Amino acid sequence: MAYITRRKHPVARRPVSQSLSLGSAVLTGLMASTAGAAGLPDDSPAAYRLDEVSVQSPHTGDYKSDRLSTPKFTQPVSETPRTIQVINKQLMHDQQATTLTEALRNSPGVGTFFAGENGASTTGDSVYMRGFDSSSSIFVDGVRDLGSISRDTFNIEQVEVIKGPAGADYGRTAPTGSINLATKQAFQGELSAGSLSGGTDGQKRATLDLNRRLTDNLAGRLNLMAQDSDVAGRDTVNNSRWGIAPSLTLDLNDRGRLTFNFLHITQNNIPDGGVSTVGLPGYTTPDPAFPQISAAPKVDSENFYGAESDHDDADVDMATVLYEYDLTDHTRLHNTLRWGRTHQDYRLTAIMAVNANGSTDPSDWTVRRLPNLKDQTNTILTNQTGLVTALDTGPVSHTLSYGVEVTREEIETSGLTRPTVPDASLYDPNDHFYYGAGKDGSGGEGTTDTVAGYLFDTLTFGEHWQLNGGVRLDRYKADYKSTTACTGGGRDPAACAGQAVGTVVPSVDTDSSDTLFNWKAGVLHKTTPWLNLYADYAVSHQPPGGENLQLSDSERSADNSDYDPQKARTAEVGAKWKLAHNQLLLTTAVYRTEVSDLVEQDPTDGNYYQTGEKRVQGVEVSVVGNITPDWNLSAGYTTMNATVEEGAAQSQDGGSRLSYTPKHAFTSWTTYHLPFDLTVGAGARYTGGLKRGRDGAVGTPDHTEGYWVADAMARYPLNRNVDLQLNVYNLFDEEYVAAINKSGYRYTPGTPRTALLSVNVHY
């Protein structure tokens, strides 16, 4: 009989530079006042964890996490028939990974490879996974997280990467996986930890993590963060943000717990519009009259082509109430109530094609600048109620997870005037100009209401066989309305026909509703106490409109509400070995994902048709955990043969390979604690070359080259409470293309060699 066990006892905007000063003062004062506090206990809980945390090495910490935070996954990672990677806080701390994008470097083949379509640039965590954009499948404590922002890790316990269709777990998702961020919760114990960091190109960051047992049944936790950092290797670009995350946990009795969490983050960045691809391998002149452009020297990768008015400002607020209660010894109730809102306002100047201006002198050449404007608010209100029940039915035991979810998501956008901005010098751009972007009266409003129910069951037959299955039904209804401002050229020529310039007219008024049926099934054989073999099959759907369900009624839009949801099917077989006395988990998998009913544009007539089909298949191997108590390891390798099976070629070279998908990817990181208390670490990452998207651009590179990057770390304790940590990134100063846009006009350079020195304090 599988019993369910539960641990007991578990503002106004301020400039970031002031926040950093405040953080330093608070960190120093609070550390001094808590010098006698006890260390973090072994039973500090993650949300809804069903068993005890493994005891960590006193020297290195543990990279292996046995459980996912969501109760929808009732079995350990080693007994779940899926490709799963958990990136925990110890691994992120050793690497000083401060954003979700940086943390995801530990998952092979997952990254931000796409720099935007034509003049539109991407911002935030634009994550590609197994050939598809997975930015719409990011969740926090099992709740969808909306908005194209960069997510900070200061309040994150672990990042959970689940590859393959996740529709049965979360509803509408990207076809190749999901990413869930498990947040830090207050627990019955004492913790005082903080860090001050400084490094190359003005990097400055401070964090603080305090947990206190306030009464016998009440605990409080406070996480603070402030950062003000230029971007190494890039002129002008800056990332500045501050955040606060308080948490209270009330133990109602021996059977119940109530937790209140709040998160606020303010982001004030200067965004990166990219660098011209002139001079990169594969670049040829777009103008036959000036063949000199083909042999032009490479543009300085530090060049900033934006304006001094460029900004990417965002405010994130998230309030959550978590409740769990043991109804019986075999059934636990859990409930999540979440309200969240993200407002993003940005002005980002990107670059387009090169213009020789009738001159053979490169100093006369310019690039066209195009403003990207956005004023958008995403809001979500959801209540998720679920139960986990363990029961026996004769020779078969069951672990059931079942529940209902009710969600409302809203999006509101305001249209902004797009001014004409001057072209930039190709080799000597000047950002000393300012342009305004007032509201033009247009905008859009959308609401999506979803009611969902799910049922998962793990059936155990004797000592060796285990069946896993689950179904989920989502009934959604989406409404979207928008207006457009007639500007002469016209963003919507059909709506503006016959209208005077400056008139605001209705553009879209449409709705969509459907019932999504997603399911998964798997079998696992416990071949030996340390080896599990498995097979898995899953189906999921993504309706038109994607993440925000910004619908359209135009035949020339992929978001037309008349289209059916796209369908993803994944088959996977694999093995999971528990090594080094169950401190190390080695996983291998062979997978194939087929995505059908894709809406794609016909390159001949410009219309969209729902006839596309794509496939990604390959092998993935990963290992994570402790080889010995002093030696940690996290590594992974994947192949991704991603192709277009039906429909127009996606890549510029006309081949069938999917764009923005490396065929091979490798990642590794290891640390070792030496006998004289010095901890050293190092890692290497490889990303294969990318094919860029297909469009009418002439002369721009149709691919990027693969690259290797190596990082290193050393940490030494000054005393039992303070240690110094040095991280060096891109150790050999490799130059590479981290992301390229669809037209190939611009790219995001890889970060050059940088260093970060941190003072870590812990009591």
Long-range contacts (C-beta under 8 A, 24 or more apart in sequence): 1-390, 1-392, 1-397, 2-390, 2-397, 2-399, 2-460, 3-329, 3-330, 3-390, 4-50, 4-326, 4-329, 4-330, 4-331, 4-332, 4-388, 4-390, 5-50, 5-51, 5-52, 6-50, 6-255, 6-257, 6-324, 6-326, 6-332, 7-43, 7-45, 7-49, 7-52, 8-251, 8-254, 9-43, 9-187, 9-188, 9-217, 9-251, 10-43, 10-44, 10-45, 10-185, 10-187, 10-188, 10-219, 10-249, 10-251, 10-257, 11-244, 11-264, 13-266, 14-242, 16-226, 16-227, 16-228, 16-240, 16-241, 16-242, 16-268, 17-228, 19-226, 19-228, 19-242, 20-204, 20-205, 20-206, 20-226, 20-227, 20-228, 22-226, 23-206, 23-207, 23-208, 23-224, 23-225, 23-226, 23-242, 24-196, 24-206, 26-208, 26-224, 27-194, 27-196, 27-206, 27-208, 27-761, 30-192, 30-194, 30-208, 30-210, 31-192, 31-194, 31-721, 31-761, 31-763, 34-190, 34-192, 34-210, 34-763, 35-721, 35-763, 36-763, 37-190, 37-191, 37-192, 37-763, 38-189, 38-190, 39-190, 39-191, 39-762, 39-763, 40-189, 40-190, 40-191, 40-193, 40-211, 41-187, 41-189, 43-187, 43-189, 44-187, 44-189, 44-191, 44-211, 45-185, 45-187, 46-157, 46-158, 46-182, 46-185, 47-141, 47-182, 47-183, 47-185, 47-259, 47-322, 48-322, 48-324, 48-334, 50-74, 50-388, 54-583, 56-90, 57-626, 57-629, 57-630, 57-673, 59-629, 59-630, 59-673, 59-677, 59-679, 60-90, 60-626, 60-629, 60-630, 60-631, 60-632, 60-671, 60-672, 60-673, 60-679, 61-90, 61-93, 61-94, 61-632, 62-88, 62-90, 62-583, 62-625, 62-626, 62-632, 63-88, 63-90, 63-91, 63-624, 63-625, 63-626, 63-632, 63-633, 63-634, 64-583, 64-584, 64-585, 64-624, 64-625, 64-626, 65-158, 68-160, 68-162, 68-180, 68-182, 69-141, 69-142, 69-157, 69-158, 69-160, 69-180, 69-182, 70-141, 70-142, 70-160, 70-169, 70-180, 71-332, 71-334, 71-386, 71-388, 71-401, 72-142, 72-169, 72-386, 72-401, 72-454, 72-456, 73-169, 73-401, 74-388, 74-399, 74-401, 74-456, 74-458, 75-399, 75-458, 75-466, 75-468, 77-576, 77-585, 78-532, 78-576, 78-578, 78-585, 79-466, 79-524, 79-526, 79-532, 79-576, 80-468, 81-468, 81-522, 81-523, 81-524, 81-534, 81-535, 81-536, 81-572, 81-574, 82-162, 82-163, 82-164, 82-522, 82-536, 82-572, 83-162, 83-163, 83-164, 83-572, 83-574, 83-587, 83-589, 83-591, 83-620, 83-622, 84-160, 84-161, 84-162, 84-163, 84-587, 85-160, 85-161, 85-163, 85-622, 85-624, 85-636, 86-158, 86-159, 86-160, 86-161, 86-624, 87-158, 87-159, 87-160, 87-161, 87-634, 88-157, 88-158, 88-159, 89-153, 89-156, 89-157, 89-158, 90-632, 91-632, 91-634, 91-669, 92-153, 92-156, 92-159, 94-632, 94-669, 94-671, 94-681, 94-713, 94-715, 95-669, 95-683, 95-711, 95-713, 95-727, 96-197, 96-713, 96-725, 96-727, 96-756, 96-758, 97-153, 98-152, 98-153, 98-154, 98-205, 98-227, 99-125, 99-150, 99-151, 99-152, 99-153, 100-125, 100-127, 100-138, 100-150, 100-151, 100-152, 100-153, 100-156, 100-159, 100-179, 100-181, 101-125, 101-127, 101-150, 102-153, 103-153, 103-156, 103-159, 104-159, 104-161, 104-179, 105-667, 105-685, 106-634, 106-636, 106-667, 106-669, 107-161, 107-636, 107-667, 108-620, 108-622, 108-636, 108-637, 108-638, 108-665, 108-666, 108-667, 109-620, 109-638, 109-640, 109-661, 109-662, 109-665, 109-687, 110-134, 110-161, 111-687, 111-738, 112-738, 112-739, 113-660, 113-661, 113-662, 113-687, 113-690, 113-738, 113-739, 113-740, 114-659, 114-660, 114-693, 114-739, 114-740, 114-741, 114-742, 115-274, 115-739, 115-740, 115-741, 115-746, 115-747, 115-748, 116-274, 116-350, 116-372, 116-741, 116-742, 117-693, 117-741, 117-742, 117-743, 118-352, 118-695, 118-741, 118-742, 118-743, 119-350, 119-352, 119-370, 119-372, 120-350, 120-372, 121-271, 121-272, 121-273, 121-274, 121-348, 121-350, 121-372, 121-741, 122-148, 122-739, 123-148, 123-149, 123-150, 123-271, 123-312, 123-344, 123-346, 123-348, 124-148, 124-149, 124-150, 124-151, 125-149, 125-150, 125-151, 127-179, 128-660, 128-661, 129-161, 129-163, 129-174, 129-176, 129-177, 129-179, 130-163, 130-176, 130-177, 130-593, 130-616, 130-640, 130-642, 130-661, 131-176, 131-593, 131-614, 131-616, 131-640, 131-642, 131-658, 131-660, 131-661, 132-174, 132-175, 132-176, 132-595, 132-614, 132-616, 133-174, 134-174, 134-176, 134-177, 134-178, 134-179, 135-174, 135-547, 136-172, 136-173, 136-174, 136-542, 136-546, 136-547, 137-166, 137-170, 137-173, 137-174, 137-177, 137-178, 137-179, 138-178, 138-179, 138-180, 138-181, 139-170, 139-178, 139-179, 139-180, 139-181, 140-180, 140-181, 140-183, 140-318, 140-340, 141-180, 141-181, 141-182, 141-183, 141-320, 141-322, 141-336, 141-338, 142-170, 142-180, 142-336, 142-384, 143-320, 143-336, 143-338, 143-340, 143-380, 143-382, 143-384, 144-170, 144-380, 144-382, 144-407, 144-409, 145-181, 145-340, 146-340, 146-342, 146-378, 146-380, 146-409, 146-411, 146-547, 146-548, 147-314, 147-316, 147-342, 147-344, 147-376, 147-378, 148-344, 149-267, 149-314, 149-316, 149-342, 149-344, 150-239, 150-267, 150-269, 151-181, 152-225, 152-227, 152-241, 152-243, 152-265, 154-207, 154-223, 154-224, 154-225, 154-243, 154-245, 155-183, 155-184, 155-223, 155-225, 155-243, 155-245, 155-263, 156-181, 156-182, 156-183, 156-184, 157-182, 157-183, 157-184, 157-185, 158-182, 163-591, 163-620, 164-536, 164-538, 164-570, 164-572, 164-591, 164-593, 165-518, 165-520, 165-538, 165-539, 165-540, 165-568, 165-569, 165-570, 165-593, 166-538, 166-540, 167-472, 167-516, 167-518, 167-538, 167-539, 167-540, 167-541, 167-542, 167-568, 168-454, 168-456, 168-470, 168-471, 168-472, 168-518, 168-519, 168-520, 168-538, 168-539, 168-540, 169-470, 169-472, 171-405, 171-450, 171-452, 171-472, 171-474, 171-516, 171-518, 172-474, 172-476, 172-516, 172-540, 172-541, 172-542, 172-543, 172-565, 173-540, 173-542, 174-542, 175-540, 175-542, 175-566, 175-568, 175-593, 175-595, 176-568, 176-570, 176-593, 176-616, 183-245, 183-261, 183-263, 183-320, 184-209, 184-221, 184-223, 184-245, 184-247, 185-221, 185-247, 185-249, 185-259, 185-261, 185-322, 186-211, 186-219, 186-220, 186-221, 186-247, 186-248, 186-249, 186-259, 187-211, 187-219, 187-221, 187-249, 188-213, 188-219, 188-249, 188-251, 189-213, 189-219, 190-763, 191-221, 191-763, 192-761, 192-762, 192-763, 193-760, 193-761, 193-762, 193-763, 194-760, 194-761, 194-762, 195-758, 195-759, 195-760, 195-761, 196-758, 196-759, 197-756, 197-757, 197-758, 197-759, 198-756, 198-757, 199-727, 199-754, 199-755, 199-756, 199-757, 200-232, 200-753, 200-754, 200-755, 200-756, 201-229, 201-230, 201-231, 201-232, 201-233, 201-754, 202-228, 202-229, 202-230, 203-229, 203-230, 203-232, 203-754, 203-756, 204-228, 204-229, 205-229, 217-250, 217-251, 217-252, 218-248, 218-249, 218-250, 218-251, 219-248, 219-249, 220-246, 220-247, 220-248, 220-249, 221-246, 221-247, 221-248, 221-249, 222-246, 222-247, 223-247, 231-272, 231-751, 232-751, 232-752, 232-754, 233-301, 233-302, 233-749, 233-750, 233-751, 233-752, 234-272, 234-301, 234-302, 234-304, 234-749, 235-302, 235-303, 235-304, 236-270, 236-304, 236-306, 236-431, 237-270, 237-271, 237-272, 237-304, 238-269, 238-270, 239-269, 240-267, 240-268, 240-269, 241-265, 241-266, 241-267, 241-268, 241-269, 242-266, 252-325, 255-325, 255-326, 256-323, 256-324, 256-325, 256-326, 257-322, 257-323, 257-324, 257-325, 258-321, 258-322, 258-323, 259-320, 259-321, 259-322, 259-323, 260-320, 260-321, 261-318, 261-319, 261-320, 261-321, 261-322, 262-317, 262-318, 262-319, 262-320, 263-316, 263-317, 263-318, 263-319, 264-315, 264-316, 264-317, 264-318, 265-314, 265-315, 265-316, 266-314, 266-315, 266-316, 267-312, 267-313, 267-314, 267-315, 267-316, 268-311, 268-312, 268-313, 269-311, 269-312, 269-313, 270-306, 270-310, 270-311, 270-312, 271-306, 271-310, 271-311, 271-312, 271-346, 271-348, 272-304, 272-748, 273-304, 273-305, 273-306, 273-310, 273-348, 273-349, 273-350, 273-351, 273-372, 273-746, 274-305, 274-350, 274-351, 274-741, 274-746, 274-747, 274-748, 275-299, 275-301, 275-303, 275-305, 275-746, 275-747, 275-748, 275-749, 276-303, 276-305, 276-351, 276-354, 276-367, 276-426, 276-745, 276-746, 277-700, 277-701, 277-740, 277-744, 277-745, 277-746, 277-747, 278-354, 278-426, 280-701, 280-737, 280-747, 281-701, 281-705, 282-700, 282-701, 282-702, 282-703, 283-699, 283-700, 283-701, 284-699, 285-699, 286-353, 286-354, 286-697, 286-698, 286-699, 286-700, 287-354, 287-356, 287-699, 289-356, 290-356, 290-360, 292-356, 292-360, 292-362, 293-354, 293-356, 293-365, 293-699, 294-699, 296-362, 296-365, 297-362, 299-426, 299-427, 300-427, 301-735, 301-749, 303-427, 303-429, 304-429, 304-431, 305-349, 305-350, 305-351, 305-367, 305-369, 305-424, 305-429, 305-431, 306-348, 306-349, 306-369, 306-431, 307-347, 307-349, 307-369, 307-421, 307-431, 307-433, 307-434, 307-435, 308-431, 308-432, 308-433, 308-434, 309-347, 309-433, 309-434, 309-435, 309-436, 310-346, 310-347, 310-348, 310-349, 310-431, 311-345, 311-346, 311-347, 312-344, 312-345, 312-346, 312-348, 313-344, 313-345, 313-346, 314-342, 314-343, 314-344, 314-345, 314-346, 315-342, 315-343, 316-340, 316-341, 316-342, 317-341, 317-342, 327-387, 330-389, 330-390, 330-391, 331-387, 331-388, 331-389, 331-390, 332-387, 332-388, 332-389, 333-385, 333-386, 333-387, 334-385, 334-386, 334-387, 334-388, 335-383, 335-384, 335-385, 335-386, 336-382, 336-383, 336-384, 337-382, 337-383, 337-384, 338-380, 338-381, 338-382, 338-383, 338-384, 339-379, 339-380, 339-381, 340-379, 340-380, 341-377, 341-378, 341-379, 341-380, 342-377, 342-378, 343-376, 343-377, 344-374, 344-375, 344-376, 344-377, 345-374, 345-375, 346-372, 346-373, 346-374, 347-371, 347-372, 347-373, 347-435, 347-437, 348-372, 348-373, 349-421, 350-741, 350-746, 351-424, 351-745, 351-746, 352-743, 352-745, 353-697, 353-745, 354-426, 355-423, 362-426, 362-427, 363-425, 363-427, 363-428, 365-425, 365-426, 365-427, 366-423, 366-424, 366-425, 366-426, 367-423, 367-424, 367-426, 367-429, 367-745, 368-423, 369-421, 369-422, 369-423, 369-424, 370-421, 371-418, 371-419, 371-421, 371-435, 371-437, 373-416, 373-418, 373-437, 374-413, 374-416, 375-413, 375-414, 375-416, 375-439, 376-411, 376-412, 376-413, 376-414, 377-410, 377-411, 377-412, 377-413, 378-409, 378-410, 378-411, 378-548, 379-409, 379-410, 379-411, 379-412, 380-407, 380-408, 380-409, 380-410, 381-407, 381-408, 382-406, 382-407, 382-408, 383-407, 386-454, 395-461, 395-462, 396-459, 396-460, 396-461, 397-459, 397-460, 398-457, 398-458, 398-459, 398-460, 399-457, 399-458, 399-460, 400-455, 400-456, 400-457, 400-458, 401-454, 401-455, 401-456, 401-457, 401-470, 402-453, 402-454, 402-455, 402-456, 403-453, 403-454, 404-451, 404-452, 404-453, 405-450, 405-451, 405-452, 405-453, 405-454, 406-450, 406-451, 406-452, 407-448, 407-449, 407-450, 407-451, 407-452, 408-447, 408-448, 408-449, 408-450, 409-447, 409-448, 409-450, 409-548, 409-549, 410-445, 410-446, 410-447, 410-448, 411-444, 411-445, 411-446, 411-548, 411-549, 411-550, 412-443, 412-444, 412-445, 412-446, 413-443, 413-444, 413-445, 413-482, 414-439, 414-442, 414-443, 415-439, 415-440, 415-441, 415-442, 415-443, 415-483, 415-484, 415-485, 416-440, 417-485, 418-487, 440-485, 440-487, 440-504, 441-483, 441-485, 441-504, 442-482, 442-483, 442-484, 442-485, 442-504, 442-507, 443-482, 443-483, 444-480, 444-481, 444-482, 444-483, 444-508, 444-550, 445-480, 445-481, 445-482, 446-478, 446-479, 446-480, 446-481, 446-548, 446-549, 446-550, 446-551, 447-478, 447-479, 447-480, 448-476, 448-477, 448-478, 448-479, 448-549, 449-476, 449-477, 449-478, 450-474, 450-475, 450-476, 451-475, 451-476, 463-526, 464-525, 464-526, 464-527, 465-523, 465-524, 465-525, 465-526, 466-523, 466-524, 466-525, 466-526, 467-521, 467-522, 467-523, 467-524, 468-520, 468-521, 468-522, 468-523, 468-524, 468-536, 469-519, 469-520, 469-521, 469-522, 470-519, 470-520, 470-521, 471-517, 471-518, 471-519, 472-516, 472-517, 472-518, 472-519, 473-515, 473-516, 473-517, 474-515, 474-516, 474-518, 475-513, 475-514, 475-515, 475-516, 476-513, 476-514, 476-516, 476-543, 477-511, 477-512, 477-513, 478-511, 478-512, 478-513, 478-543, 478-545, 478-549, 478-551, 478-561, 479-510, 479-511, 480-508, 480-509, 480-510, 480-511, 480-545, 480-549, 480-550, 480-551, 480-552, 480-561, 481-506, 481-508, 481-509, 481-510, 482-506, 482-507, 482-508, 482-509, 483-507, 494-554, 508-551, 508-552, 508-553, 508-554, 509-553, 510-551, 510-552, 510-553, 510-561, 511-551, 511-561, 512-543, 512-544, 512-545, 512-549, 512-551, 512-561, 514-543, 514-564, 514-565, 516-541, 516-543, 516-565, 517-541, 529-578, 530-577, 530-578, 530-579, 530-582, 531-575, 531-576, 531-577, 531-578, 532-575, 532-576, 532-577, 533-573, 533-574, 533-575, 534-573, 534-574, 534-575, 534-576, 535-571, 535-572, 535-573, 535-574, 536-570, 536-571, 536-572, 536-573, 536-574, 537-569, 537-570, 537-571, 537-572, 538-569, 538-570, 539-567, 539-568, 539-569, 540-567, 540-568, 541-565, 541-566, 541-567, 541-568, 542-566, 542-568, 544-599, 555-607, 555-608, 556-601, 556-606, 556-607, 556-608, 557-608, 558-599, 558-600, 558-601, 558-608, 560-599, 560-608, 563-597, 563-599, 563-610, 564-597, 564-610, 565-597, 566-595, 566-596, 566-597, 566-598, 566-599, 567-595, 567-596, 567-597, 568-593, 568-594, 568-595, 569-593, 569-594, 569-595, 569-596, 570-594, 579-625, 580-625, 580-626, 580-627, 580-628, 583-625, 583-626, 583-627, 584-623, 584-624, 584-625, 584-626, 584-627, 584-633, 585-623, 585-624, 585-625, 586-621, 586-622, 586-623, 587-620, 587-621, 587-622, 587-623, 588-619, 588-620, 588-621, 589-619, 589-620, 589-621, 590-618, 590-619, 591-617, 591-618, 591-619, 591-620, 592-616, 592-617, 593-617, 594-645, 598-647, 600-647, 600-648, 601-648, 602-648, 603-648, 603-694, 611-646, 611-647, 612-644, 612-646, 612-647, 613-644, 613-645, 613-646, 613-647, 614-642, 614-643, 614-644, 614-645, 614-647, 614-650, 614-658, 615-642, 615-643, 615-645, 616-640, 616-641, 616-642, 616-643, 616-658, 616-661, 617-641, 630-672, 630-673, 630-674, 631-670, 631-671, 631-672, 631-673, 632-670, 632-671, 632-672, 632-681, 633-668, 633-669, 633-670, 634-667, 634-668, 634-669, 634-670, 635-666, 635-667, 635-668, 635-669, 635-670, 636-666, 636-667, 636-668, 637-664, 637-665, 637-666, 637-667, 638-664, 638-665, 638-666, 639-663, 639-664, 640-664, 640-665, 648-694, 649-694, 650-691, 650-693, 650-694, 651-691, 651-692, 651-693, 651-694, 651-702, 651-703, 652-691, 652-692, 652-693, 652-694, 652-695, 652-697, 652-700, 652-702, 652-703, 652-744, 653-691, 653-702, 653-703, 654-694, 655-691, 657-691, 658-691, 659-690, 659-691, 659-692, 659-693, 659-694, 659-742, 660-690, 660-691, 660-692, 660-693, 661-690, 661-691, 662-687, 662-688, 662-689, 662-690, 662-706, 663-688, 663-689, 664-688, 664-706, 669-711, 671-713, 677-716, 677-717, 678-714, 678-715, 678-716, 679-713, 679-714, 679-715, 679-716, 680-712, 680-713, 680-714, 680-715, 681-712, 681-713, 681-714, 681-715, 682-710, 682-711, 682-712, 682-713, 683-710, 683-711, 683-712, 684-708, 684-709, 684-710, 684-711, 685-709, 685-710, 685-711, 690-737, 690-740, 692-740, 692-741, 692-742, 692-744, 693-741, 693-742, 693-743, 694-742, 695-742, 695-743, 697-743, 697-744, 697-745, 700-743, 700-744, 700-745, 701-740, 701-744, 702-744, 704-736, 704-737, 704-740, 704-747, 705-736, 705-737, 707-734, 707-736, 707-737, 707-750, 708-734, 709-734, 709-736, 709-750, 710-734, 715-760, 721-761, 721-762, 721-763, 722-759, 722-760, 722-761, 723-759, 723-760, 724-757, 724-758, 724-759, 724-760, 725-757, 725-758, 725-759, 725-760, 726-755, 726-756, 726-757, 726-758, 727-755, 727-756, 727-758, 728-753, 728-754, 728-755, 728-756, 729-753, 729-754, 729-755, 729-756, 730-754
